[in-house]
Amino acid sequence: NLHGKAAEELAARRAELHRRAAGIWADKLGRLDLALTHWQQAWRLQPARLDALEAARTIYRSLGDEAMVAKLGEVARKVAAHYAENDPAKAAELIAILQKTR
């Protein structure tokens, strides 16, 4: 439906702004805490995209927080499993992302 499509496009635009903000906070300003906040918002808006989870895992790994690295890895695996049941092509894409980041 048209309303759902418009809402999806708005969420995608907002998520992209959060991704950009995360990059600026992390790469330009060194504020990993604020970068993590924006990665979290990007993922909430587009949970099927694992790039935000993987970026957060990278930050937590750099901070030595292996517990959060593992926790977010588990979340990513659950997301991939969800799509495996409903969208095999999307599941294959997500699994490929997970395999690259191990």
N, C-alpha and C positions, 0 to 999 in steps of 0.2 A: 504494500500500500504506500501511497505517496507520503503520508505523514511519517511512517516508519522509516522510509528512505531518507527523508529530510533530517530526522533525528539522528540516524546513523551517520550521515555526512557531517552534521554538526559535531558529533562525538569524535569523528575522525580528525576534523580540523582542530578541535580543542586538544586532543591527544598529541597531535603534531606540535602544537605550541608548547605543551608540557615537555615533549622530547627536546625541543630546541632550548627551552629554559634550563633543563637538566644539564645539557651540554655546556651551556654558558657557565652555570654555577660550578660545575666540576672542572672543566678545562680552563676557563679563563679566570675564575675567581677563587678556585680551590675550596669551595664550600660544599663538601660532600654531603653534609646533612641536608642542605637545601636541594641538592641534586637528587638525593634519594626521595625527597618529598614529591618532586616533579615526576620522577620515574614511576612512583606509586600511583599518582593521579593518571598518568598516561595509561598504565595497565588497567586501572579501574574503568577507564573509558573504552578501552579496546582489549578485553581480556584474552582474545584469541591471538593477539600479537605478543610473542614472547620476548621481543627485543628489550622491552622495559624490564622484565624480570631478569634477563641475562645481564643487562647493564647494572642493575642493583646488585646482582650476585658478584659482578666484577668489583664493584666498590667495596662490598663487604669482605671479599677475599683480600683486597688491598689493605683493609683495616685489621685483618687477621681474625675476623669473626666467622669462623668456619661453621658455627651452629646456624647462623642466618643463611650462609651459602647453601647448606644442606636443606634448610627449611624451604627456601625459595626454589631449589631444585625439585623438591617434592611437589610443590605447588605447580611448577611447570609440567611435571610428569602427569599430574592429575588433569590439567588442562588438555594435554595431548591425549590422554585416555578418553576424556569426554568427547573430543572430536573424532576419535577412532570409532566410536559407536555411531556418531551422527554424520560424519563427513570424512570418509577415508582419505581423500586427497589432502584435506587440511591437516589431518593427523600425520600423514607422511611428511609434510612440510615442517610441522612442529617437532617431530622426532629428529629430523635432520638438524634443526637448530640445536636441540639438546645434545646431540652427538658431537657437534662442533665445539661446544663449550665445556666439555668435561676435562 
